[in-house]
Amino acid sequence: MIRYLYIALIMLLLLADNASSIYVKMIEPYQHTFYINNSSFNLTKVGPGQSFVVVINSSSNINNTLYNYVWTQLIVKDYPEGWKVQNSATDAKLLQAEIIASPNATPGRYKITLEATNIGNFFHTGNFTFNLYVNVSNNVFNITTDKTLYYTYPNYTINIPIKISNLGVSDTPFYISSNLSNSYNETYIVLHNSSKTVNYTIRLAKPGIYKVNLTVGAINSNNIKKSFNVKVLVYQTFGYDMNITSDSYFITPYTAIAPYSIIYTLYYIYHILLKLT
């Protein structure tokens, strides 16, 4: 019993010491407070070529008193070879340093050492060092879609909803492209450790059954991308038949309507029956 009381007393003393000691409070990419100099924290992952920011609060605790602007700059002191960094500005409420992983970084765990400095040592705190570990991986996001078959008419737009789940620490934008001849790239921002559903719009001019390949990838990294297929059924319309036949034959459109409308109507009825069964 005495032993457990002793352990509890030691823990209370440690907590009290932490409450009165100086610290560094990290806000981004995750919230964590470093009480011990040269301590470490594990981040999730970042893709080759992606960037992420580390943000700390400049305030800290000195002798049980909270002071602002204790830390005047955040410096990336040590980082892997081939990576790029940008130290924070000085004398700001929030100090933000940027780290860019090398485009050639191989999968693995990497260590980054940062230092919160007190220029001029006005508060007599010295500098505070902490370490971050981050995994480099090409698998930094997931994509999901509700369905793989869409129906439309010639020259009508279709919105294909795609849910992007950002699993990493980077806020680097994502792009979506397709294999269609009139394809265009659209960019979307999905913040780290969050999900967002976006709509990619396509338009098809002619009737038919199309296999559309969609690719979602991260900007600045050719290795971070995923693809999936959807089918789009573009129905034949009476107006489309009339335009085709009037341009192709020296007879009235009403007597030369191609059988496409009938074919696609039967195809539509077939899919309705499948759903009912």
VEXDREN-2710 file (C-alpha; in Angstrom, 1 decimal):
% VEXDREN-2710
k/r/px/py/pz
1/MET/0.0/0.0/0.0
2/ILE/2.8/2.4/0.9
3/ARG/4.5/1.5/-2.3
4/TYR/1.5/2.6/-4.4
5/LEU/1.2/5.8/-2.4
6/TYR/4.8/6.6/-3.1
7/ILE/4.4/6.0/-6.9
8/ALA/1.3/8.2/-6.9
9/LEU/3.2/10.9/-5.1
10/ILE/6.0/10.8/-7.7
11/MET/3.5/11.0/-10.5
12/LEU/1.9/14.1/-9.0
13/LEU/5.3/15.7/-8.6
14/LEU/6.1/15.1/-12.2
15/LEU/2.8/16.5/-13.3
16/ALA/3.3/19.6/-11.2
17/ASP/6.8/20.0/-12.6
18/ASN/5.4/19.8/-16.1
19/ALA/2.8/22.4/-15.3
20/SER/5.4/24.9/-14.2
21/SER/8.1/24.0/-16.8
22/ILE/8.7/25.5/-20.2
23/TYR/7.2/23.7/-23.2
24/VAL/6.6/23.8/-27.0
25/LYS/3.1/23.4/-28.1
26/MET/2.7/22.0/-31.7
27/ILE/-0.6/22.9/-33.4
28/GLU/0.0/21.5/-36.9
29/PRO/0.0/18.9/-38.4
30/TYR/-1.1/17.5/-35.1
31/GLN/-1.7/18.9/-31.7
32/HIS/1.0/17.9/-29.2
33/THR/2.9/19.5/-26.4
34/PHE/6.6/18.8/-25.8
35/TYR/7.6/19.1/-22.2
36/ILE/11.0/17.4/-22.4
37/ASN/13.8/18.8/-24.5
38/ASN/14.8/16.5/-27.4
39/SER/11.6/14.4/-27.1
40/SER/9.9/12.9/-30.2
41/PHE/6.5/12.6/-31.8
42/ASN/5.3/10.3/-34.6
43/LEU/3.5/11.8/-37.6
44/THR/1.6/9.7/-40.1
45/LYS/2.9/9.8/-43.7
46/VAL/3.9/12.0/-46.6
47/GLY/4.4/11.2/-50.2
48/PRO/7.6/11.7/-52.2
49/GLY/7.6/15.4/-53.4
50/GLN/4.8/16.4/-51.0
51/SER/5.2/19.3/-48.5
52/PHE/3.8/19.7/-45.0
53/VAL/4.0/22.4/-42.4
54/VAL/4.9/22.3/-38.7
55/VAL/3.2/25.1/-36.7
56/ILE/4.0/25.9/-33.0
57/ASN/2.6/28.5/-30.7
58/SER/5.2/31.1/-29.6
59/SER/3.8/31.2/-26.1
60/SER/5.1/29.1/-23.2
61/ASN/5.1/28.7/-19.5
62/ILE/7.9/30.1/-17.3
63/ASN/7.7/29.7/-13.5
64/ASN/3.9/29.1/-13.6
65/THR/3.4/32.2/-15.7
66/LEU/2.2/32.1/-19.4
67/TYR/4.2/34.4/-21.6
68/ASN/3.7/35.3/-25.3
69/TYR/6.5/35.3/-27.8
70/VAL/8.8/33.2/-25.8
71/TRP/9.8/31.4/-29.0
72/THR/10.8/33.8/-31.7
73/GLN/11.6/31.4/-34.6
74/LEU/11.1/27.7/-35.6
75/ILE/14.1/26.3/-37.3
76/VAL/14.4/22.9/-39.1
77/LYS/17.7/21.9/-37.7
78/ASP/18.3/18.5/-39.2
79/TYR/16.5/16.7/-42.1
80/PRO/17.0/13.9/-44.6
81/GLU/19.3/14.5/-47.6
82/GLY/17.5/15.8/-50.7
83/TRP/14.7/17.3/-48.7
84/LYS/13.9/21.0/-48.7
85/VAL/12.9/23.2/-45.8
86/GLN/11.8/26.7/-45.1
87/ASN/12.3/28.1/-41.6
88/SER/9.6/30.2/-40.0
89/ALA/9.4/33.9/-39.9
90/THR/10.4/35.6/-36.7
91/ASP/8.3/37.2/-33.9
92/ALA/4.9/35.9/-34.9
93/LYS/2.2/34.5/-32.7
94/LEU/2.3/31.2/-34.7
95/LEU/5.6/30.0/-36.1
96/GLN/5.3/27.9/-39.2
97/ALA/8.1/25.9/-40.9
98/GLU/7.7/24.1/-44.2
99/ILE/9.2/20.7/-45.1
100/ILE/9.2/19.2/-48.6
101/ALA/10.0/15.5/-49.0
102/SER/12.4/14.6/-51.8
103/PRO/10.7/13.5/-55.0
104/ASN/13.1/10.6/-55.0
105/ALA/12.5/9.6/-51.3
106/THR/12.1/5.9/-50.9
107/PRO/9.5/4.4/-48.6
108/GLY/10.6/4.3/-45.0
109/ARG/10.7/6.2/-41.7
110/TYR/12.5/9.5/-41.6
111/LYS/13.6/11.8/-38.7
112/ILE/13.3/15.6/-38.7
113/THR/14.7/17.7/-35.9
114/LEU/13.3/21.1/-35.2
115/GLU/14.4/23.8/-32.8
116/ALA/12.3/26.6/-31.2
117/THR/14.7/29.4/-30.6
118/ASN/14.6/32.4/-28.3
119/ILE/16.6/35.0/-30.1
120/GLY/18.6/37.0/-27.7
121/ASN/17.6/34.6/-24.9
122/PHE/15.4/37.3/-23.4
123/PHE/13.5/34.8/-21.2
124/HIS/16.7/32.9/-20.3
125/THR/15.2/29.7/-21.6
126/GLY/17.7/28.7/-24.2
127/ASN/16.5/26.8/-27.3
128/PHE/14.1/23.8/-27.2
129/THR/14.6/20.9/-29.6
130/PHE/12.1/18.2/-30.6
131/ASN/12.0/15.4/-33.2
132/LEU/9.4/14.4/-35.6
133/TYR/9.2/11.0/-37.4
134/VAL/7.3/10.7/-40.6
135/ASN/6.8/7.7/-43.0
136/VAL/7.3/8.2/-46.7
137/SER/4.7/6.3/-48.8
138/ASN/3.0/6.4/-52.1
139/ASN/-0.2/5.3/-50.4
140/VAL/-1.3/8.6/-48.8
141/PHE/-4.9/8.7/-49.9
142/ASN/-7.9/6.5/-50.6
143/ILE/-10.7/7.0/-53.2
144/THR/-14.3/5.7/-53.2
145/THR/-17.2/6.2/-55.5
146/ASP/-20.9/5.3/-55.0
147/LYS/-21.5/3.7/-58.4
148/THR/-19.8/2.6/-61.6
149/LEU/-22.6/3.0/-64.1
150/TYR/-24.1/6.3/-65.3
151/TYR/-26.8/7.2/-67.8
152/THR/-27.1/10.4/-69.8
153/TYR/-27.9/11.9/-73.2
154/PRO/-25.7/13.5/-75.9
155/ASN/-24.0/16.7/-74.8
156/TYR/-25.5/16.5/-71.2
157/THR/-23.0/16.8/-68.3
158/ILE/-22.5/14.1/-65.7
159/ASN/-21.2/14.8/-62.2
160/ILE/-19.2/11.8/-60.9
161/PRO/-18.9/12.1/-57.1
162/ILE/-15.5/10.9/-55.8
163/LYS/-14.6/10.7/-52.1
164/ILE/-11.0/11.5/-51.5
165/SER/-9.6/10.6/-48.0
166/ASN/-6.3/12.2/-47.3
167/LEU/-4.3/9.9/-45.0
168/GLY/-1.1/11.9/-44.8
169/VAL/0.1/15.1/-43.3
170/SER/0.3/17.1/-46.5
171/ASP/-2.2/19.6/-47.8
172/THR/-0.8/19.3/-51.4
173/PRO/-3.8/19.6/-53.8
174/PHE/-5.1/16.5/-55.7
175/TYR/-6.0/16.4/-59.4
176/ILE/-8.6/14.4/-61.3
177/SER/-8.3/13.6/-65.0
178/SER/-9.9/11.1/-67.4
179/ASN/-9.0/9.3/-70.7
180/LEU/-11.6/11.2/-72.7
181/SER/-10.4/13.2/-75.7
182/ASN/-12.0/16.4/-74.1
183/SER/-10.5/15.6/-70.7
184/TYR/-9.3/18.4/-68.5
185/ASN/-7.5/18.4/-65.1
186/GLU/-9.4/19.7/-62.1
187/THR/-7.6/20.3/-58.8
188/TYR/-9.1/19.9/-55.3
189/ILE/-7.8/20.6/-51.8
190/VAL/-8.4/17.9/-49.2
191/LEU/-6.7/18.9/-45.9
192/HIS/-4.6/16.3/-44.1
193/ASN/-6.3/13.7/-42.1
194/SER/-9.7/14.5/-43.6
195/SER/-12.1/13.4/-46.3
196/LYS/-14.0/15.3/-49.0
197/THR/-16.4/14.4/-51.7
198/VAL/-15.8/16.2/-55.0
199/ASN/-17.6/16.1/-58.4
200/TYR/-15.7/15.5/-61.6
201/THR/-17.8/16.6/-64.6
202/ILE/-17.7/14.9/-68.0
203/ARG/-19.7/15.5/-71.3
204/LEU/-20.1/13.0/-74.1
205/ALA/-21.4/14.2/-77.5
206/LYS/-22.4/10.9/-79.2
207/PRO/-24.6/8.0/-78.2
208/GLY/-22.8/4.8/-77.1
209/ILE/-21.4/2.9/-74.1
210/TYR/-18.2/4.4/-72.9
211/LYS/-15.6/3.0/-70.5
212/VAL/-14.2/6.1/-68.7
213/ASN/-10.9/5.8/-66.8
214/LEU/-10.5/8.3/-64.0
215/THR/-7.2/9.1/-62.3
216/VAL/-6.8/10.8/-59.0
217/GLY/-3.3/11.9/-58.1
218/ALA/-1.3/14.3/-56.0
219/ILE/0.3/17.4/-57.6
220/ASN/4.1/17.4/-57.6
221/SER/4.4/13.7/-57.3
222/ASN/4.0/11.3/-60.3
223/ASN/4.0/8.2/-58.1
224/ILE/1.0/9.2/-56.0
225/LYS/-2.0/8.3/-58.1
226/LYS/-4.9/5.9/-58.3
227/SER/-7.3/5.0/-61.1
228/PHE/-10.7/3.4/-61.5
229/ASN/-13.2/2.8/-64.3
230/VAL/-16.9/3.8/-64.7
231/LYS/-19.3/3.0/-67.6
232/VAL/-21.4/5.7/-69.1
233/LEU/-24.4/4.8/-71.3
234/VAL/-25.3/7.7/-73.6
235/TYR/-28.8/7.2/-74.9
236/GLN/-29.8/7.8/-78.5
237/THR/-32.5/10.5/-78.8
238/PHE/-35.1/11.2/-81.4
239/GLY/-33.6/14.6/-82.0
240/TYR/-30.1/13.2/-82.5
241/ASP/-31.5/10.7/-85.0
242/MET/-33.2/13.5/-87.0
243/ASN/-29.9/15.5/-87.1
244/ILE/-28.0/12.5/-88.3
245/THR/-30.4/11.4/-91.0
246/SER/-31.1/14.9/-92.3
247/ASP/-27.4/15.4/-92.8
248/SER/-26.8/12.0/-94.4
249/TYR/-29.7/11.3/-96.7
250/PHE/-31.7/13.2/-99.4
251/ILE/-34.9/12.1/-97.8
252/THR/-37.0/13.4/-95.0
253/PRO/-35.7/12.7/-91.5
254/TYR/-38.9/11.0/-90.6
255/THR/-38.5/8.2/-93.2
256/ALA/-34.8/7.7/-92.6
257/ILE/-34.5/7.5/-88.8
258/ALA/-31.9/5.0/-87.8
259/PRO/-32.9/2.3/-85.4
260/TYR/-30.6/3.6/-82.7
261/SER/-33.4/5.0/-80.6
262/ILE/-35.1/1.6/-80.5
263/ILE/-31.9/-0.2/-79.6
264/TYR/-31.1/2.1/-76.7
265/THR/-34.7/2.1/-75.5
266/LEU/-34.6/-1.7/-75.3
267/TYR/-31.3/-1.5/-73.5
268/TYR/-32.8/0.9/-71.0
269/ILE/-35.8/-1.4/-70.4
270/TYR/-33.4/-4.3/-69.9
271/HIS/-31.5/-2.4/-67.1
272/ILE/-34.8/-1.4/-65.5
273/LEU/-35.9/-5.1/-65.4
274/LEU/-32.6/-6.1/-63.9
275/LYS/-33.0/-3.6/-61.1
276/LEU/-36.6/-4.9/-60.5
277/THR/-35.4/-8.5/-60.3
END
